[in-house]
């Protein structure tokens, strides 16, 4: 067990918590602390005195990567969509942005796809494809449900992001020295998931909210969202049925309507069956 202690301001302490929010497995608040959170790699205890203690076997992620700036070009970035939606595929896209494409991309208002409405996504995607080398991986619900029997969601995302960069190489593009993934897992865990893969792209920079900082990740986010929407359109056209996005109560009702009309045997063609929504069906 390794231990690292840092002195941080209250603002930094809560910024740290936000940074790792999607990786928290357990949270408590012992006396004299702001919080104690358990991640896969370590436990973080943030004291009201400003002392923050990191304990775990793997603390490599605390060491900063080689300083990177959003204006380093060329750069390649990747992002995924669909992982939080009960219906529809999982999509990962990676793009390469060259220096001479930056001004025109910025003039188009490129940013994270979650902050752009779907109509704008559909307009931006063809233009990005004209300007940037890209690759898009779409995992259908049938394929996803099959793969998920032996791979969890994080594992699947690791495999897809790695394959997106491999595919860029296979298309004949030279990957830049600076590669970015919108962080969904610690860097050490990412490479652990990939340890048995025949080809692994090394030295990727991981950063939370990267889609708001790096043009290549933002472009990948938009292309992935556009591919997701195209698959969604095809799904609705096939069944002449309106599907709800997300995984909330409206999706529960939608799933029940779908099963009532088409039967449970069709559900695996349109939904991620391991989601809790499936258990709520009659």
DRENDO-1510 file (C-alpha; in Angstrom, 1 decimal, always signed):
<recs>
REC; n; res; u; v; w
REC; 1; UNK; +0.0; +0.0; +0.0 .
REC; 2; UNK; +1.4; +3.4; -1.1 .
REC; 3; UNK; +0.6; +6.7; +0.5 .
REC; 4; UNK; +0.9; +10.2; -0.9 .
REC; 5; UNK; -0.1; +13.3; +1.1 .
REC; 6; UNK; -0.7; +16.7; -0.5 .
REC; 7; UNK; -1.7; +20.1; +0.8 .
REC; 8; UNK; -4.6; +21.5; -1.1 .
REC; 9; UNK; -7.0; +24.5; -0.9 .
REC; 10; UNK; -10.7; +23.9; -0.2 .
REC; 11; UNK; -11.4; +24.8; -3.9 .
REC; 12; UNK; -8.8; +22.3; -5.1 .
REC; 13; UNK; -10.2; +19.6; -2.8 .
REC; 14; UNK; -13.7; +19.8; -4.3 .
REC; 15; UNK; -12.4; +20.2; -7.8 .
REC; 16; UNK; -10.5; +16.9; -7.2 .
REC; 17; UNK; -13.8; +15.3; -6.2 .
REC; 18; UNK; -15.6; +16.5; -9.3 .
REC; 19; UNK; -12.7; +15.3; -11.4 .
REC; 20; UNK; -13.1; +11.7; -10.2 .
REC; 21; UNK; -16.9; +11.8; -9.7 .
REC; 22; UNK; -17.7; +9.1; -12.3 .
REC; 23; UNK; -15.1; +6.7; -10.7 .
REC; 24; UNK; -16.3; +6.9; -7.1 .
REC; 25; UNK; -17.3; +3.5; -5.7 .
REC; 26; UNK; -18.0; +4.5; -2.1 .
REC; 27; UNK; -18.2; +7.7; -0.2 .
REC; 28; UNK; -18.3; +8.6; +3.5 .
REC; 29; UNK; -17.4; +11.6; +5.7 .
REC; 30; UNK; -15.3; +10.7; +8.7 .
REC; 31; UNK; -14.8; +13.3; +11.5 .
REC; 32; UNK; -12.6; +16.3; +10.5 .
REC; 33; UNK; -12.9; +15.5; +6.8 .
REC; 34; UNK; -14.6; +17.0; +3.8 .
REC; 35; UNK; -15.0; +13.5; +2.4 .
REC; 36; UNK; -13.4; +10.1; +2.0 .
REC; 37; UNK; -13.9; +8.4; -1.4 .
REC; 38; UNK; -12.9; +5.0; -2.6 .
REC; 39; UNK; -11.9; +4.6; -6.3 .
REC; 40; UNK; -10.8; +1.5; -8.0 .
REC; 41; UNK; -7.1; +2.4; -7.6 .
REC; 42; UNK; -7.1; +4.2; -4.3 .
REC; 43; UNK; -8.8; +5.8; -1.4 .
REC; 44; UNK; -8.8; +9.6; -1.0 .
REC; 45; UNK; -9.3; +11.3; +2.3 .
REC; 46; UNK; -9.6; +15.1; +2.3 .
REC; 47; UNK; -9.2; +16.7; +5.7 .
REC; 48; UNK; -10.7; +20.0; +6.7 .
REC; 49; UNK; -7.1; +21.1; +7.5 .
REC; 50; UNK; -6.3; +21.0; +3.8 .
REC; 51; UNK; -4.3; +17.7; +4.0 .
REC; 52; UNK; -5.4; +15.2; +1.3 .
REC; 53; UNK; -4.2; +11.6; +1.7 .
REC; 54; UNK; -4.1; +9.2; -1.2 .
REC; 55; UNK; -3.7; +5.5; -0.3 .
REC; 56; UNK; -3.5; +2.6; -2.8 .
REC; 57; UNK; -1.3; +0.2; -4.8 .
REC; 58; UNK; -1.5; +2.3; -7.9 .
REC; 59; UNK; -0.9; +6.0; -7.5 .
REC; 60; UNK; +0.8; +6.7; -10.8 .
REC; 61; UNK; -2.2; +8.7; -12.0 .
REC; 62; UNK; -1.2; +11.4; -9.4 .
REC; 63; UNK; +2.0; +12.1; -11.3 .
REC; 64; UNK; +1.2; +14.7; -13.9 .
REC; 65; UNK; +1.6; +13.7; -17.6 .
REC; 66; UNK; +4.0; +15.6; -19.7 .
REC; 67; UNK; +2.4; +19.1; -19.7 .
REC; 68; UNK; +0.0; +19.3; -22.6 .
REC; 69; UNK; -1.8; +22.3; -24.1 .
REC; 70; UNK; -5.0; +22.5; -26.0 .
REC; 71; UNK; -3.2; +24.3; -28.8 .
REC; 72; UNK; -0.7; +21.5; -29.5 .
REC; 73; UNK; -1.1; +20.3; -33.1 .
REC; 74; UNK; -1.4; +18.0; -34.8 .
REC; 75; UNK; -3.5; +16.2; -32.2 .
REC; 76; UNK; -5.8; +13.2; -32.2 .
REC; 77; UNK; -8.7; +12.7; -29.8 .
REC; 78; UNK; -11.5; +10.3; -29.2 .
REC; 79; UNK; -14.9; +10.2; -27.4 .
REC; 80; UNK; -17.8; +7.9; -27.1 .
REC; 81; UNK; -21.6; +8.2; -26.9 .
REC; 82; UNK; -24.5; +5.9; -26.2 .
REC; 83; UNK; -23.1; +4.3; -23.1 .
REC; 84; UNK; -25.8; +5.9; -20.9 .
REC; 85; UNK; -28.7; +5.2; -23.2 .
REC; 86; UNK; -30.7; +2.0; -22.8 .
REC; 87; UNK; -31.7; +2.0; -26.4 .
REC; 88; UNK; -29.3; +2.4; -29.4 .
REC; 89; UNK; -25.7; +1.5; -30.1 .
REC; 90; UNK; -22.4; +2.5; -28.4 .
REC; 91; UNK; -20.3; +4.6; -30.8 .
REC; 92; UNK; -16.7; +5.7; -30.5 .
REC; 93; UNK; -15.0; +8.2; -32.9 .
REC; 94; UNK; -11.4; +9.4; -33.2 .
REC; 95; UNK; -10.3; +12.4; -35.3 .
REC; 96; UNK; -6.9; +14.0; -36.2 .
REC; 97; UNK; -6.8; +17.8; -36.2 .
REC; 98; UNK; -4.0; +19.5; -38.1 .
REC; 99; UNK; -2.9; +23.0; -37.3 .
REC; 100; UNK; -4.2; +24.4; -40.6 .
REC; 101; UNK; -7.7; +23.2; -39.8 .
REC; 102; UNK; -8.0; +24.9; -36.4 .
REC; 103; UNK; -9.3; +28.3; -37.4 .
REC; 104; UNK; -12.1; +26.9; -39.6 .
REC; 105; UNK; -13.1; +24.3; -37.0 .
REC; 106; UNK; -13.3; +27.0; -34.3 .
REC; 107; UNK; -15.3; +29.3; -36.6 .
REC; 108; UNK; -17.9; +26.5; -36.9 .
REC; 109; UNK; -18.4; +26.5; -33.2 .
REC; 110; UNK; -17.1; +23.0; -32.6 .
REC; 111; UNK; -17.6; +21.9; -29.0 .
REC; 112; UNK; -18.7; +18.9; -26.9 .
REC; 113; UNK; -21.7; +17.2; -28.7 .
REC; 114; UNK; -23.6; +17.2; -25.4 .
REC; 115; UNK; -23.8; +21.0; -25.6 .
REC; 116; UNK; -25.0; +21.1; -29.2 .
REC; 117; UNK; -28.5; +20.2; -30.3 .
REC; 118; UNK; -29.0; +17.2; -32.6 .
REC; 119; UNK; -29.9; +19.4; -35.6 .
REC; 120; UNK; -26.6; +21.2; -35.3 .
REC; 121; UNK; -24.8; +17.9; -34.9 .
REC; 122; UNK; -26.1; +16.7; -38.2 .
REC; 123; UNK; -24.9; +19.9; -39.9 .
REC; 124; UNK; -21.4; +19.8; -38.4 .
REC; 125; UNK; -20.6; +16.2; -38.9 .
REC; 126; UNK; -20.2; +16.2; -42.7 .
REC; 127; UNK; -18.0; +19.3; -42.6 .
REC; 128; UNK; -15.8; +17.7; -40.0 .
REC; 129; UNK; -15.4; +14.6; -42.2 .
REC; 130; UNK; -14.3; +16.9; -45.0 .
REC; 131; UNK; -11.7; +18.6; -42.8 .
REC; 132; UNK; -10.3; +15.9; -40.6 .
REC; 133; UNK; -9.1; +12.3; -40.8 .
REC; 134; UNK; -11.5; +10.2; -38.8 .
REC; 135; UNK; -12.7; +6.8; -37.9 .
REC; 136; UNK; -16.1; +5.7; -36.4 .
REC; 137; UNK; -16.9; +2.5; -34.6 .
REC; 138; UNK; -20.6; +1.6; -34.2 .
REC; 139; UNK; -21.4; -1.3; -31.9 .
REC; 140; UNK; -25.0; -2.5; -32.6 .
REC; 141; UNK; -27.2; -3.7; -29.7 .
REC; 142; UNK; -26.9; -7.3; -30.9 .
REC; 143; UNK; -23.1; -7.1; -30.9 .
REC; 144; UNK; -23.0; -5.2; -27.6 .
REC; 145; UNK; -25.2; -7.7; -25.7 .
REC; 146; UNK; -23.0; -10.5; -27.0 .
REC; 147; UNK; -19.7; -8.8; -26.0 .
REC; 148; UNK; -21.1; -7.7; -22.6 .
REC; 149; UNK; -21.4; -11.3; -21.6 .
REC; 150; UNK; -17.6; -11.4; -21.1 .
REC; 151; UNK; -16.6; -7.7; -21.0 .
REC; 152; UNK; -18.0; -5.0; -18.8 .
REC; 153; UNK; -18.9; -1.5; -20.0 .
REC; 154; UNK; -15.5; +0.0; -19.1 .
REC; 155; UNK; -13.7; -2.8; -20.8 .
REC; 156; UNK; -15.7; -2.4; -23.9 .
REC; 157; UNK; -15.0; +1.4; -24.0 .
REC; 158; UNK; -11.2; +0.7; -23.6 .
REC; 159; UNK; -11.3; -1.8; -26.5 .
REC; 160; UNK; -13.2; +0.6; -28.7 .
REC; 161; UNK; -11.0; +3.7; -28.1 .
REC; 162; UNK; -7.9; +1.7; -28.7 .
REC; 163; UNK; -9.3; +0.2; -31.9 .
REC; 164; UNK; -10.4; +3.7; -33.1 .
REC; 165; UNK; -6.7; +4.8; -33.1 .
REC; 166; UNK; -5.6; +1.5; -34.6 .
REC; 167; UNK; -8.1; +2.1; -37.4 .
REC; 168; UNK; -6.7; +5.5; -38.1 .
REC; 169; UNK; -3.3; +3.9; -38.7 .
REC; 170; UNK; -4.9; +1.2; -40.8 .
REC; 171; UNK; -6.4; +3.9; -43.0 .
REC; 172; UNK; -2.8; +5.1; -43.7 .
REC; 173; UNK; -2.7; +8.1; -41.3 .
REC; 174; UNK; +0.3; +8.7; -39.0 .
REC; 175; UNK; -0.9; +9.3; -35.5 .
REC; 176; UNK; +0.3; +12.5; -33.9 .
REC; 177; UNK; +2.5; +12.4; -30.8 .
REC; 178; UNK; -0.3; +14.0; -28.8 .
REC; 179; UNK; -3.3; +11.7; -28.4 .
REC; 180; UNK; -6.2; +12.5; -26.0 .
REC; 181; UNK; -9.1; +10.5; -24.5 .
REC; 182; UNK; -11.9; +12.1; -22.6 .
REC; 183; UNK; -11.2; +10.3; -19.3 .
REC; 184; UNK; -13.6; +7.6; -18.3 .
REC; 185; UNK; -11.1; +5.4; -16.4 .
REC; 186; UNK; -7.7; +5.8; -14.9 .
REC; 187; UNK; -4.8; +5.5; -17.3 .
REC; 188; UNK; -3.3; +2.5; -15.6 .
REC; 189; UNK; -6.6; +0.7; -15.7 .
REC; 190; UNK; -7.1; +1.5; -19.3 .
REC; 191; UNK; -3.9; -0.2; -20.3 .
REC; 192; UNK; -4.6; -3.1; -17.9 .
REC; 193; UNK; -7.9; -3.8; -19.8 .
REC; 194; UNK; -5.9; -3.8; -23.1 .
REC; 195; UNK; -3.0; -6.0; -21.9 .
REC; 196; UNK; -4.1; -9.0; -24.1 .
REC; 197; UNK; -4.8; -7.0; -27.2 .
REC; 198; UNK; -2.6; -7.7; -30.3 .
REC; 199; UNK; -2.0; -3.9; -30.8 .
REC; 200; UNK; -2.2; -1.2; -28.2 .
REC; 201; UNK; -1.6; +2.5; -28.9 .
REC; 202; UNK; +0.7; +3.8; -26.1 .
REC; 203; UNK; +1.2; +7.2; -24.4 .
REC; 204; UNK; -2.3; +8.5; -24.6 .
REC; 205; UNK; -3.1; +11.6; -22.5 .
REC; 206; UNK; -6.3; +11.2; -20.3 .
REC; 207; UNK; -8.2; +14.2; -19.2 .
REC; 208; UNK; -11.7; +14.8; -17.8 .
REC; 209; UNK; -13.9; +17.1; -19.8 .
REC; 210; UNK; -11.4; +17.0; -22.6 .
REC; 211; UNK; -14.2; +17.5; -25.1 .
REC; 212; UNK; -14.4; +21.1; -23.9 .
REC; 213; UNK; -10.7; +21.7; -24.2 .
REC; 214; UNK; -9.4; +19.8; -27.2 .
REC; 215; UNK; -10.7; +20.3; -30.8 .
REC; 216; UNK; -9.9; +16.7; -31.7 .
REC; 217; UNK; -12.0; +15.3; -28.9 .
REC; 218; UNK; -14.8; +17.7; -29.6 .
REC; 219; UNK; -14.8; +16.6; -33.3 .
REC; 220; UNK; -14.8; +13.0; -32.3 .
REC; 221; UNK; -17.7; +13.6; -29.9 .
REC; 222; UNK; -19.7; +15.2; -32.7 .
REC; 223; UNK; -19.0; +12.4; -35.2 .
REC; 224; UNK; -19.9; +9.8; -32.6 .
REC; 225; UNK; -23.1; +11.5; -31.8 .
REC; 226; UNK; -24.0; +11.9; -35.4 .
REC; 227; UNK; -23.4; +8.2; -36.1 .
REC; 228; UNK; -25.6; +7.4; -33.0 .
REC; 229; UNK; -28.4; +9.6; -34.4 .
REC; 230; UNK; -28.2; +7.9; -37.8 .
REC; 231; UNK; -28.4; +4.5; -36.1 .
REC; 232; UNK; -31.3; +5.7; -34.0 .
REC; 233; UNK; -33.1; +7.0; -37.2 .
REC; 234; UNK; -32.7; +3.6; -38.8 .
REC; 235; UNK; -34.0; +1.8; -35.7 .
REC; 236; UNK; -37.1; +4.0; -35.5 .
REC; 237; UNK; -37.7; +3.5; -39.2 .
REC; 238; UNK; -37.4; -0.3; -39.0 .
REC; 239; UNK; -39.9; -0.6; -36.2 .
REC; 240; UNK; -42.1; +2.5; -37.0 .
REC; 241; UNK; -41.7; +3.2; -33.3 .
REC; 242; UNK; -40.5; +6.2; -31.2 .
REC; 243; UNK; -37.7; +5.3; -28.8 .
REC; 244; UNK; -36.8; +7.5; -25.7 .
REC; 245; UNK; -33.2; +8.4; -25.1 .
REC; 246; UNK; -31.5; +8.0; -21.7 .
REC; 247; UNK; -32.3; +5.4; -19.1 .
REC; 248; UNK; -35.0; +7.0; -16.9 .
REC; 249; UNK; -38.6; +6.5; -16.1 .
REC; 250; UNK; -39.8; +7.5; -19.6 .
REC; 251; UNK; -37.4; +4.9; -21.0 .
REC; 252; UNK; -39.0; +2.3; -18.7 .
REC; 253; UNK; -42.4; +3.1; -20.1 .
REC; 254; UNK; -41.1; +3.1; -23.7 .
REC; 255; UNK; -39.5; -0.3; -23.2 .
REC; 256; UNK; -42.7; -1.7; -21.9 .
REC; 257; UNK; -44.6; -0.4; -24.9 .
REC; 258; UNK; -42.0; -1.9; -27.2 .
REC; 259; UNK; -42.2; -5.3; -25.6 .
REC; 260; UNK; -46.0; -5.2; -25.6 .
REC; 261; UNK; -45.9; -4.5; -29.4 .
REC; 262; UNK; -43.0; -6.6; -30.6 .
REC; 263; UNK; -42.2; -9.1; -27.8 .
REC; 264; UNK; -39.2; -9.5; -25.5 .
REC; 265; UNK; -37.4; -11.5; -28.2 .
REC; 266; UNK; -36.9; -8.3; -30.2 .
REC; 267; UNK; -35.6; -6.3; -27.3 .
REC; 268; UNK; -32.0; -7.4; -27.7 .
REC; 269; UNK; -31.9; -5.8; -31.2 .
REC; 270; UNK; -32.6; -2.3; -29.8 .
REC; 271; UNK; -31.5; -2.2; -26.1 .
REC; 272; UNK; -28.6; -2.9; -23.8 .
REC; 273; UNK; -30.1; -5.8; -21.9 .
REC; 274; UNK; -27.9; -5.5; -18.7 .
REC; 275; UNK; -29.4; -2.1; -17.9 .
REC; 276; UNK; -31.7; -2.1; -14.9 .
REC; 277; UNK; -34.6; -1.0; -17.2 .
REC; 278; UNK; -34.8; -4.6; -18.4 .
REC; 279; UNK; -35.7; -6.0; -15.0 .
REC; 280; UNK; -38.6; -3.6; -14.7 .
REC; 281; UNK; -40.4; -5.1; -17.7 .
REC; 282; UNK; -43.5; -7.3; -17.3 .
</recs>
